[in-house]
Amino acid sequence: MNSGTDENNRAVYGEPTRTSNTEYQTFMAEHSGKDVLSSDVEIKGSIKFQKELLIDGKVEGEINSEGVLTIGENADIRGEVKTKSITVFGKVQGNITVTERCELKSKCTLQGDLKAARLIIEEGATFIGKSEVSSGMSVKPASRPEVVRHEESAKPAFAARA
C-alpha cells in the first residue's frame, strides 16, 4: 500500500531528505578555508596554509602562512611561527613573527621572542622572551624626532610698548 509521496515515505522510514545543491554549496562556502589539526595529531616538519588553521595537537617544525593561526588549548608547538595573525591558547616554544595581530590568551605559554604590529596579552598568560611591537612591521631602528627651526631675527622677550 503506497499512499504517499516519496518525500513522505523518507520522513516516515527515517531516510534523510535531500538538501538542495545550493544549500550544500552555502554550507561548504561558510566552512571552507578553516582547517583543523585536532589534539590527537602530531606533526614533525613544516606546515604551510592559506586562510585559517586551528592547531590543537603537537607540531615540531616551522609554520608559515599569510593566514590566521589559532593555537588551541591542547597544542604544543616547538618551532618558528610566521603568519599574518595568531591567537595562542596553548603552548609555543619558539619565535613568533606576525605582520598584524598577536593575542596571548590567559592560560597560554610562549617561550620565545615575538615580533608583531599589535600585541594583546591577557592577564594570566605566561610570556618568557622579548617582544618587538612596531606598526606596519617596518622594523627599523628608532630615530630621533627632527627639530625644524626657522631662522628669524631675534626679538626681545619684553619689547617696550610705544
C-alpha contacts under 8 A as a table, 3 or more apart, distances in Angstrom:
res1	aa1	res2	aa2	distance
4	G	7	E	7.99
4	G	8	N	6.02
4	G	9	N	6.63
5	T	8	N	5.35
5	T	9	N	6.41
6	D	9	N	5.04
6	D	10	R	6.18
7	E	10	R	5.24
7	E	11	A	6.53
7	E	17	T	7.18
8	N	11	A	5.20
8	N	12	V	6.25
9	N	12	V	5.03
9	N	13	Y	5.98
10	R	13	Y	5.32
10	R	14	G	5.85
10	R	15	E	4.61
10	R	16	P	6.55
10	R	17	T	6.58
11	A	14	G	5.28
11	A	15	E	6.10
11	A	16	P	7.19
11	A	17	T	7.19
12	V	15	E	7.71
19	T	23	E	6.46
19	T	24	Y	6.98
20	S	23	E	5.38
20	S	24	Y	6.61
21	N	24	Y	5.18
21	N	25	Q	6.23
22	T	25	Q	4.99
22	T	26	T	6.08
23	E	26	T	5.09
23	E	27	F	6.18
24	Y	27	F	5.06
24	Y	28	M	6.17
25	Q	28	M	5.10
25	Q	29	A	6.03
26	T	29	A	5.09
26	T	30	E	6.26
27	F	30	E	5.30
27	F	31	H	6.42
28	M	31	H	5.16
28	M	32	S	5.64
29	A	32	S	5.21
31	H	34	K	6.07
32	S	35	D	7.91
33	G	50	Q	7.58
33	G	51	K	5.37
33	G	52	E	5.79
33	G	53	L	7.86
34	K	51	K	6.91
34	K	52	E	4.85
34	K	53	L	5.72
34	K	54	L	7.51
35	D	52	E	6.27
35	D	53	L	4.78
35	D	54	L	6.25
36	V	53	L	5.77
36	V	54	L	4.74
36	V	55	I	5.97
36	V	56	D	7.66
37	L	41	V	6.15
37	L	53	L	7.72
37	L	54	L	6.21
37	L	55	I	4.77
37	L	56	D	5.87
37	L	57	G	6.22
38	S	41	V	5.67
38	S	55	I	6.41
38	S	56	D	4.95
38	S	57	G	5.48
39	S	55	I	7.69
39	S	56	D	4.61
39	S	57	G	3.91
39	S	58	K	7.35
39	S	74	N	6.14
39	S	75	A	6.82
40	D	57	G	5.82
41	V	56	D	7.88
41	V	57	G	5.02
41	V	58	K	6.41
42	E	57	G	5.89
42	E	58	K	4.65
42	E	59	V	5.83
43	I	58	K	6.27
43	I	59	V	4.78
43	I	60	E	6.22
43	I	61	G	8.00
44	K	59	V	5.94
44	K	60	E	4.75
44	K	61	G	5.89
45	G	59	V	7.70
45	G	60	E	6.29
45	G	61	G	4.81
45	G	62	E	6.69
46	S	60	E	7.95
46	S	61	G	5.21
46	S	62	E	4.54
46	S	63	I	5.74
46	S	64	N	7.72
47	I	61	G	7.74
47	I	62	E	6.25
47	I	63	I	4.75
47	I	64	N	6.28
48	K	63	I	6.06
48	K	64	N	5.08
48	K	65	S	5.60
49	F	52	E	7.37
49	F	53	L	7.24
49	F	64	N	7.17
49	F	65	S	5.46
49	F	66	E	7.65
49	F	67	G	6.99
50	Q	65	S	6.11
50	Q	66	E	6.16
50	Q	67	G	5.38
51	K	66	E	7.30
51	K	67	G	4.52
51	K	68	V	6.19
52	E	67	G	5.64
52	E	68	V	4.75
52	E	69	L	5.90
52	E	70	T	7.94
53	L	67	G	7.88
53	L	68	V	6.49
53	L	69	L	5.07
53	L	70	T	6.24
54	L	69	L	6.05
54	L	70	T	4.68
54	L	71	I	6.01
54	L	72	G	6.62
55	I	58	K	7.90
55	I	69	L	7.73
55	I	70	T	6.28
55	I	71	I	5.11
55	I	72	G	5.72
55	I	75	A	6.30
56	D	71	I	6.20
56	D	72	G	4.46
56	D	73	E	6.53
56	D	74	N	5.19
56	D	75	A	4.26
56	D	76	D	7.71
56	D	90	G	7.97
57	G	72	G	7.84
57	G	74	N	6.26
57	G	75	A	4.59
57	G	76	D	6.40
58	K	75	A	5.59
58	K	76	D	4.75
58	K	77	I	5.80
59	V	75	A	7.92
59	V	76	D	6.44
59	V	77	I	4.88
59	V	78	R	6.20
59	V	79	G	7.86
60	E	77	I	6.08
60	E	78	R	4.76
60	E	79	G	5.89
61	G	77	I	7.95
61	G	78	R	6.27
61	G	79	G	4.75
61	G	80	E	6.80
62	E	79	G	5.40
62	E	80	E	4.95
62	E	81	V	6.01
63	I	79	G	7.61
63	I	80	E	6.34
63	I	81	V	4.79
63	I	82	K	6.15
63	I	83	T	7.67
64	N	81	V	6.17
64	N	82	K	4.88
64	N	83	T	5.74
65	S	68	V	7.76
65	S	82	K	6.34
65	S	83	T	4.63
65	S	84	K	6.83
66	E	83	T	5.23
66	E	84	K	5.01
67	G	83	T	6.07
67	G	84	K	5.32
67	G	85	S	6.76
68	V	83	T	6.84
68	V	84	K	5.95
68	V	85	S	4.92
68	V	86	I	5.91
69	L	83	T	7.14
69	L	84	K	7.97
69	L	85	S	6.22
69	L	86	I	4.72
69	L	87	T	6.50
70	T	86	I	5.64
70	T	87	T	4.82
70	T	88	V	6.01
70	T	89	F	7.69
71	I	75	A	6.05
71	I	86	I	7.54
71	I	87	T	6.18
71	I	88	V	4.70
71	I	89	F	5.64
71	I	90	G	5.84
71	I	91	K	7.79
72	G	75	A	5.24
72	G	88	V	6.69
72	G	89	F	5.10
72	G	90	G	5.32
73	E	88	V	7.95
73	E	89	F	4.75
73	E	90	G	4.14
73	E	91	K	7.66
73	E	107	K	7.95
73	E	108	C	7.45
74	N	90	G	5.77
74	N	91	K	7.86
75	A	89	F	7.95
75	A	90	G	5.08
75	A	91	K	6.00
75	A	92	V	7.98
76	D	90	G	6.49
76	D	91	K	4.86
76	D	92	V	5.99
76	D	93	Q	7.86
77	I	91	K	6.14
77	I	92	V	4.63
77	I	93	Q	6.04
77	I	94	G	7.75
78	R	92	V	6.02
78	R	93	Q	4.76
78	R	94	G	5.80
79	G	92	V	7.78
79	G	93	Q	6.34
79	G	94	G	4.74
79	G	95	N	7.01
80	E	94	G	5.26
80	E	95	N	5.08
80	E	96	I	6.13
81	V	94	G	7.37
81	V	95	N	6.27
81	V	96	I	4.73
81	V	97	T	6.21
82	K	96	I	5.99
82	K	97	T	4.80
82	K	98	V	5.76
83	T	86	I	7.08
83	T	97	T	6.59
83	T	98	V	4.98
83	T	99	T	6.79
84	K	98	V	5.00
84	K	99	T	4.88
84	K	100	E	5.52
84	K	101	R	7.18
85	S	98	V	5.58
85	S	99	T	6.73
85	S	100	E	5.45
85	S	101	R	4.78
85	S	102	C	5.81
86	I	98	V	7.20
86	I	101	R	6.43
86	I	102	C	4.96
86	I	103	E	6.31
87	T	102	C	5.95
87	T	103	E	4.69
87	T	104	L	6.09
87	T	105	K	7.25
88	V	91	K	7.51
88	V	92	V	7.97
88	V	102	C	7.96
88	V	103	E	6.23
88	V	104	L	5.05
88	V	105	K	5.88
88	V	108	C	6.20
89	F	104	L	6.78
89	F	105	K	5.26
89	F	106	S	7.38
89	F	107	K	6.25
89	F	108	C	4.73
89	F	109	T	7.89
90	G	107	K	7.06
90	G	108	C	4.68
90	G	109	T	6.34
91	K	108	C	5.76
91	K	109	T	4.74
91	K	110	L	6.01
92	V	109	T	6.24
92	V	110	L	4.87
92	V	111	Q	6.25
92	V	112	G	7.82
93	Q	110	L	6.01
93	Q	111	Q	4.78
93	Q	112	G	5.97
94	G	110	L	7.64
94	G	111	Q	6.17
94	G	112	G	4.71
94	G	113	D	7.11
95	N	111	Q	7.74
95	N	112	G	4.73
95	N	113	D	4.72
95	N	114	L	5.83
96	I	112	G	7.31
96	I	113	D	6.35
96	I	114	L	4.87
96	I	115	K	6.35
97	T	114	L	5.89
97	T	115	K	4.72
97	T	116	A	6.07
98	V	101	R	6.52
98	V	102	C	6.81
98	V	115	K	6.24
98	V	116	A	4.95
98	V	117	A	7.23
99	T	116	A	5.83
99	T	117	A	5.99
99	T	136	G	7.18
99	T	137	M	5.89
100	E	116	A	6.09
100	E	117	A	5.01
100	E	118	R	6.10
100	E	136	G	7.60
100	E	137	M	7.79
101	R	116	A	6.24
101	R	117	A	6.10
101	R	118	R	4.74
101	R	119	L	6.04
101	R	120	I	7.91
102	C	116	A	6.37
102	C	118	R	6.20
102	C	119	L	4.96
102	C	120	I	6.26
103	E	119	L	5.97
103	E	120	I	4.66
103	E	121	I	5.95
103	E	122	E	7.87
104	L	108	C	6.41
104	L	119	L	7.98
104	L	120	I	6.17
104	L	121	I	4.78
104	L	122	E	6.15
104	L	125	A	6.34
105	K	108	C	5.56
105	K	121	I	6.45
105	K	122	E	5.28
105	K	123	E	7.84
105	K	124	G	7.77
105	K	125	A	5.85
106	S	121	I	7.63
106	S	122	E	5.01
106	S	123	E	5.50
106	S	124	G	4.47
106	S	125	A	4.30
106	S	126	T	7.92
107	K	124	G	6.01
107	K	125	A	5.28
107	K	126	T	7.44
108	C	124	G	7.96
108	C	125	A	5.20
108	C	126	T	6.14
109	T	125	A	6.24
109	T	126	T	4.63
109	T	127	F	5.96
110	L	126	T	6.17
110	L	127	F	4.81
110	L	128	I	6.20
110	L	129	G	7.85
111	Q	127	F	6.01
111	Q	128	I	4.75
111	Q	129	G	5.99
112	G	127	F	7.77
112	G	128	I	6.20
112	G	129	G	4.82
112	G	130	K	7.20
113	D	128	I	7.83
113	D	129	G	4.86
113	D	130	K	4.88
113	D	131	S	5.80
114	L	129	G	7.40
114	L	130	K	6.28
114	L	131	S	4.62
114	L	132	E	6.20
115	K	131	S	5.82
115	K	132	E	4.75
115	K	133	V	5.90
115	K	134	S	7.83
116	A	119	L	6.37
116	A	131	S	7.97
116	A	132	E	6.48
116	A	133	V	5.06
116	A	134	S	6.44
116	A	135	S	7.91
116	A	137	M	6.65
117	A	133	V	5.30
117	A	134	S	4.82
117	A	135	S	4.61
117	A	136	G	5.83
117	A	137	M	5.51
118	R	133	V	6.28
118	R	134	S	7.36
118	R	135	S	7.15
119	L	133	V	6.89
121	I	125	A	6.64
122	E	125	A	5.83
133	V	137	M	7.85
134	S	137	M	5.39
134	S	138	S	6.78
134	S	139	V	6.68
135	S	138	S	6.91
155	K	159	A	7.83
156	P	159	A	5.59
